[in-house]
Amino acid sequence: MKKNLNLLIIVAVSLALVALAFFLLLKGGSGSGFNNKKYVAKVGKEGIKREDFEKEMAKRKNFYVWAKQDVSLSSLENDVIETMIDFELVRQYAQPKSITVSDKDVNKRFNDLVQGSGEPEEKLLNKISQMYGMNKSDYLEVLRKDILKEKVQENLGIPLGDWLNEQKMTVKILR
């Protein structure tokens, strides 16, 4: 009788552990709040949201359709996630060092691009819309990110790519 009771306890505990493991797997694993339903990657204490990833994917897909170029979905996904991770690392580096980009910097960069293109602003924005599906405010945000990368590069004193490769060792891709 005692053997049957011990066996029953072992089976019950085993089933409870299996149920817990299954629950954690469905929830996304570690219980850290980062799961592959909401996030595609964990960078430091921050997550890259799947929703933001999908928006970036749409922009890139739009570009390849516009350029009439074929690209594999997995290659495109890898490129997009890599770019988003790079920027999140840059953003996390810049924040505590108070490295920022002003609206004045962004507007100057945009105006320089308009002048350099030799086209009226509306025509350039129309091309950007066709190529990437972006409006002006979306494009200004891209310029803001580029300028922030440049400022971080200046602050680092080493090539940004080298620094990013070192930092990526701590990144966890969830997708």
C-alpha positions in Angstrom: 0.0 0.0 0.0 2.8 2.4 0.9 4.6 1.6 -2.4 1.4 2.5 -4.3 1.1 5.8 -2.4 4.7 6.7 -3.1 4.2 5.8 -6.8 1.1 7.9 -6.9 2.9 10.9 -5.4 5.8 10.6 -7.9 3.3 10.4 -10.8 1.4 13.4 -9.4 4.5 15.5 -9.0 5.8 14.5 -12.4 2.5 15.5 -14.0 2.6 18.8 -12.2 6.1 19.5 -13.4 5.1 18.6 -17.0 2.1 20.9 -16.7 4.3 23.7 -15.4 6.8 23.3 -18.1 4.1 23.3 -20.8 2.6 26.4 -19.3 5.9 28.2 -19.3 6.6 27.1 -22.9 3.2 28.5 -24.0 3.7 31.7 -22.0 7.1 32.3 -23.7 9.6 30.6 -21.4 11.4 32.3 -18.6 8.5 34.3 -17.2 10.5 37.4 -17.9 7.7 39.0 -19.8 9.5 38.6 -23.1 7.9 36.1 -25.4 7.9 35.5 -29.1 4.2 36.5 -29.4 4.8 40.1 -28.3 8.6 40.5 -29.0 11.0 39.4 -31.6 14.2 40.1 -29.6 15.4 41.1 -26.2 18.1 43.8 -26.1 19.3 44.5 -22.6 16.2 45.0 -20.5 14.1 46.2 -23.5 12.2 44.2 -26.1 11.8 44.8 -29.8 8.1 44.5 -30.3 6.7 42.2 -33.0 4.4 45.0 -34.0 7.3 47.4 -34.7 9.1 44.5 -36.5 6.1 44.0 -38.8 6.0 47.7 -39.6 9.6 47.7 -40.6 9.1 44.5 -42.6 6.3 46.2 -44.5 8.6 49.2 -45.4 11.4 46.9 -46.6 9.0 44.7 -48.6 7.5 47.9 -50.2 11.0 48.9 -51.2 11.8 45.5 -52.9 8.5 45.6 -54.7 9.2 49.1 -55.9 12.8 48.2 -56.9 11.5 45.0 -58.6 14.0 42.9 -56.7 13.4 39.5 -55.3 14.6 38.7 -51.8 13.9 35.7 -49.6 11.6 36.3 -46.7 14.1 34.8 -44.2 16.9 37.1 -45.6 14.6 40.1 -45.3 13.5 39.1 -41.8 17.2 38.7 -40.7 18.2 42.0 -42.1 15.3 43.9 -40.5 15.8 42.3 -37.1 19.5 43.0 -37.3 18.9 46.7 -38.1 16.4 47.0 -35.3 18.8 45.4 -32.8 21.6 47.7 -33.9 19.4 50.8 -33.3 18.2 49.6 -30.0 21.8 49.0 -28.8 22.6 52.5 -30.1 19.6 54.0 -28.3 20.5 52.3 -25.0 24.0 53.5 -25.2 23.0 57.1 -26.0 20.3 57.5 -23.3 22.4 57.5 -20.2 25.0 59.6 -21.9 22.4 62.2 -22.9 23.3 61.9 -26.5 20.3 63.3 -28.3 19.2 64.6 -31.7 17.3 67.8 -31.9 14.5 68.6 -34.3 16.8 71.3 -35.7 19.4 68.6 -36.6 16.8 66.5 -38.3 15.3 69.3 -40.3 18.7 70.5 -41.4 19.6 67.0 -42.6 16.3 66.8 -44.5 16.7 70.2 -46.1 20.2 69.2 -47.1 18.9 66.1 -48.8 16.2 68.0 -50.6 18.8 70.5 -51.9 21.1 67.7 -52.8 18.4 65.9 -54.8 17.8 69.0 -56.9 14.1 68.3 -56.8 11.2 70.0 -55.0 10.4 68.7 -51.5 7.1 67.3 -52.6 8.6 65.3 -55.5 11.3 63.9 -53.2 8.6 62.9 -50.6 6.5 61.3 -53.3 9.5 59.1 -54.2 10.1 58.2 -50.6 6.4 57.3 -50.3 6.6 55.1 -53.4 9.8 53.5 -52.4 9.2 52.8 -48.7 5.5 53.6 -48.1 6.6 56.4 -45.7 5.3 59.8 -45.1 7.5 62.8 -44.1 7.3 62.2 -40.4 8.3 58.6 -40.9 11.2 59.6 -43.0 12.3 62.3 -40.5 12.4 59.5 -37.8 14.7 57.5 -40.1 17.0 60.6 -40.3 16.8 61.0 -36.5 18.0 57.4 -36.1 20.9 57.9 -38.6 22.0 61.1 -36.9 21.9 59.4 -33.5 24.1 56.5 -34.8 26.6 59.1 -36.1 26.7 60.8 -32.7 27.2 57.6 -30.9 30.0 56.6 -33.4 31.7 59.9 -32.5 31.3 59.2 -28.8 32.6 55.6 -28.9 35.9 56.4 -30.6 35.9 53.0 -32.3 34.0 51.8 -35.4 30.3 51.5 -34.6 30.2 48.1 -36.4 32.9 46.7 -34.1 31.1 47.9 -31.0 27.7 46.6 -32.2 29.2 43.2 -32.9 30.5 43.0 -29.3 27.2 44.1 -27.9 25.1 41.6 -29.9 26.6 38.8 -27.8 24.0 39.7 -25.1 21.0 40.0 -27.4 18.4 37.2 -27.4 16.4 36.7 -30.5 13.0 35.2 -29.7 11.3 34.7 -33.0 
